[in-house]
Amino acid sequence: EDLWCFNDERVVRAIAASRIPVVSGVGHDTDTTLSDYAADVRAATPSQAAELAVPDLSGIRIMIQAQKDRLLHSMASILDKSRIRMIQAVGRIEKASPFSRMDRLEHVSGLLAIRLNSAIEFTLNNRQFDIEALRTKLTDAAFRIPDQKQRTLDLLSKHLIEGSPEKRLIFLEHELSGTKLIMQNTMMHFFSNCETKTKELHAKIWALNPNRVLERGYAFVTSGDHIVQSAKDAPTSMTLHFRDGLVHVRRMEKTEE
């Protein structure tokens, strides 16, 4: 009987109509009233009702810390990705720079020159050794062969001298100089074309500058933020724009031709 008030129709309808969530905790676990069915949540005891209604502070703190950690991790990931994209963009810009290309070409040219010098030096050493060996044989044989053979040996010695790797080295050095000159001329031509295009664009921009028209004694008329292009559209109050200043005028009459 002491719980019968929670079966009252007015109480039950008030609980069902409440926009605020209602926790029912009458205090008798074995008994169930209509208010328990109408409430949003039923608790066995008032203490349990308080636990259901009030969240755990430590749980909230753990949830907030977890959200904070996720946010920091996301921000760090975004920053890392942005930093990587920036480094890649800077690398692409530096790689596309003509100065970087010149440095790479100069580096390659230096490596080729080192390899060429090494190959030439190796060839010269081998040829020099062969020449010395042949010269020794020729000298030894000069005392044993007749004059005709001597002339043949002199002719062979002349051919060996003409085919010396020193001439090949001079030819390769001349070819390397020509290649370097062609590369320099190509780069100079590229920079010259860029400078010419820049001057042409500057000249076009300067030709389209409206201030040049005003410097020849012309003016243009505005009304507010709009340019007046026709006499029939001329308002009562207008502004004349000259090269050295503005003049505000008021129209007294209008004549159309």
C-alpha positions in Angstrom: 0.0 0.0 0.0 2.8 2.4 0.6 3.8 2.1 -3.1 0.3 2.6 -4.4 1.0 6.3 -5.2 3.4 5.1 -7.9 0.5 3.4 -9.6 -1.6 6.5 -9.8 -2.6 7.4 -13.4 -1.6 11.1 -13.0 1.9 10.2 -11.8 2.3 7.6 -14.6 1.1 10.0 -17.3 3.3 12.7 -16.0 6.4 10.5 -16.1 5.5 9.3 -19.7 5.0 13.0 -20.8 8.2 14.3 -19.3 10.8 15.5 -21.8 13.5 15.0 -19.2 14.7 11.4 -18.8 13.3 9.8 -15.7 15.0 7.1 -13.6 12.6 5.1 -11.4 14.1 3.8 -8.2 11.3 3.2 -5.7 13.3 1.2 -3.3 11.6 -2.2 -3.3 13.3 -4.6 -5.6 10.6 -7.3 -5.5 7.8 -4.9 -6.2 7.1 -3.3 -9.7 4.8 -0.3 -10.2 3.4 1.4 -13.3 5.9 4.2 -12.8 8.7 1.7 -13.4 7.2 0.8 -16.8 6.6 4.5 -17.7 10.1 5.6 -16.7 13.0 5.6 -19.1 15.2 3.5 -16.8 14.2 1.3 -13.8 16.7 1.0 -10.9 16.4 -1.6 -8.1 17.4 0.9 -5.4 17.8 4.7 -5.0 21.6 4.1 -4.8 21.5 2.3 -8.2 19.4 5.1 -9.6 22.0 7.6 -8.6 24.7 5.5 -10.2 22.7 5.3 -13.4 21.9 9.0 -13.5 25.4 10.3 -12.7 28.3 9.2 -15.0 31.6 8.0 -13.6 34.1 10.9 -13.5 37.1 8.6 -14.0 35.5 7.1 -17.0 34.8 10.5 -18.5 38.4 11.5 -17.8 39.7 8.3 -19.5 37.4 9.0 -22.5 38.6 12.7 -22.8 42.2 11.6 -22.6 41.6 9.0 -25.3 40.0 11.6 -27.5 42.9 14.0 -26.8 45.4 11.3 -27.7 43.5 10.6 -31.0 43.4 14.3 -31.8 47.1 14.7 -31.2 47.9 11.6 -33.2 45.8 12.9 -36.1 47.4 16.3 -36.0 50.9 14.8 -35.9 50.0 12.5 -38.8 48.7 15.5 -40.8 51.8 17.5 -40.0 54.1 14.7 -41.1 52.2 14.2 -44.3 52.3 17.9 -45.0 56.0 18.1 -44.2 56.7 15.1 -46.6 54.7 16.8 -49.4 56.6 20.0 -48.8 59.9 18.3 -48.9 58.9 16.4 -52.1 57.7 19.7 -53.7 60.9 21.5 -52.8 62.9 18.5 -54.3 60.9 18.7 -57.5 61.4 22.4 -57.8 65.2 22.1 -57.2 65.4 19.2 -59.6 63.5 21.2 -62.3 65.8 24.3 -61.8 68.1 25.0 -64.8 70.9 25.7 -62.3 70.5 22.2 -60.9 70.6 20.8 -64.4 73.7 22.7 -65.1 75.3 21.3 -61.9 74.4 17.8 -62.9 75.7 18.3 -66.4 78.9 19.8 -65.0 79.2 16.9 -62.5 78.7 14.3 -65.3 81.2 16.2 -67.5 83.7 16.1 -64.7 83.2 12.3 -64.2 83.6 11.8 -68.0 86.8 13.9 -68.0 88.2 11.8 -65.1 87.3 8.6 -66.9 88.7 9.8 -70.2 92.0 10.9 -68.6 92.3 7.6 -66.8 91.7 5.7 -70.0 94.1 7.9 -71.9 96.8 7.5 -69.3 96.3 3.7 -69.2 96.5 3.6 -73.0 99.5 5.8 -73.1 101.3 3.6 -70.6 100.5 0.5 -72.6 101.5 2.0 -75.9 104.6 3.5 -74.4 105.6 0.1 -73.2 104.9 -1.4 -76.6 106.8 1.4 -78.3 109.8 0.9 -76.1 109.8 -2.8 -76.7 109.6 -2.3 -80.5 112.3 0.3 -80.3 114.5 -2.1 -78.4 113.9 -4.8 -81.0 114.5 -2.4 -83.9 117.7 -1.2 -82.3 118.9 -4.8 -81.8 118.0 -5.8 -85.3 119.5 -2.7 -86.9 122.9 -4.2 -86.6 121.9 -7.5 -88.2 119.7 -6.6 -91.2 120.7 -5.1 -94.5 120.0 -1.5 -95.6 116.7 -2.4 -97.3 115.4 -3.9 -94.1 116.6 -0.9 -92.3 114.5 1.4 -94.5 111.5 -0.9 -93.8 112.1 -0.6 -90.1 112.4 3.2 -90.4 109.0 3.3 -92.2 107.4 1.1 -89.6 108.8 3.4 -86.9 107.4 6.4 -88.7 103.9 4.8 -88.8 104.2 4.0 -85.1 105.0 7.6 -84.3 102.1 8.9 -86.4 99.7 6.5 -84.7 100.8 7.7 -81.3 98.1 8.0 -78.6 99.2 11.6 -78.0 97.4 12.7 -81.2 94.3 10.7 -80.1 94.5 12.5 -76.7 94.7 15.9 -78.4 91.7 15.0 -80.6 89.7 13.9 -77.6 90.5 17.1 -75.7 89.4 19.1 -78.6 86.1 17.2 -78.9 85.5 17.6 -75.1 86.1 21.4 -75.5 83.6 21.5 -78.4 81.0 19.6 -76.4 81.4 22.0 -73.4 81.1 25.0 -75.7 77.9 23.6 -77.2 76.4 23.1 -73.7 77.3 26.6 -72.7 75.8 28.1 -75.9 72.6 26.1 -75.4 72.2 27.4 -71.9 72.9 31.0 -73.0 70.4 30.6 -75.8 67.8 29.3 -73.3 68.4 32.2 -70.9 68.3 34.7 -73.8 64.9 33.3 -74.9 63.5 33.6 -71.4 64.7 37.2 -71.1 63.2 38.1 -74.5 59.8 36.6 -73.5 59.9 38.5 -70.2 60.6 41.8 -72.0 57.7 41.0 -74.5 55.3 40.4 -71.6 56.4 43.5 -69.9 55.9 45.6 -73.1 52.4 44.1 -73.5 51.5 44.9 -69.9 52.8 48.4 -70.3 50.9 48.9 -73.5 47.6 47.9 -71.8 48.2 50.3 -68.9 45.3 52.7 -68.7 47.4 55.4 -67.2 49.3 55.8 -70.5 46.0 56.9 -72.1 45.4 59.4 -69.3 48.9 60.8 -69.9 47.9 61.9 -73.4 45.2 64.2 -72.1 42.2 61.8 -71.9 40.0 61.1 -69.0 37.3 58.5 -68.1 34.0 59.1 -66.3 32.6 57.1 -63.3 29.5 57.2 -61.2 30.0 55.3 -58.0 31.8 52.1 -58.8 30.6 52.0 -62.5 32.2 53.5 -65.6 29.9 55.8 -67.6 30.2 54.7 -71.3 27.4 56.6 -73.0 25.9 60.1 -72.8 22.4 58.7 -72.5 23.5 56.8 -69.4 25.2 59.9 -67.8 23.8 60.5 -64.3 23.4 63.8 -62.5 26.6 63.4 -60.4 29.8 62.1 -62.0 33.6 61.9 -61.4 36.2 62.7 -64.0 39.5 60.7 -63.6 42.5 62.6 -64.9 46.2 61.6 -64.8 46.9 63.8 -61.8 43.6 63.7 -59.9 39.8 63.5 -59.8 37.2 66.2 -60.5 33.6 65.8 -59.2 31.0 67.4 -61.6 27.2 67.7 -61.7 25.3 67.5 -65.0 23.2 70.6 -65.8 21.8 69.4 -69.1 22.3 66.5 -71.6 22.6 66.7 -75.4 22.7 63.5 -77.5 24.2 63.4 -81.0 
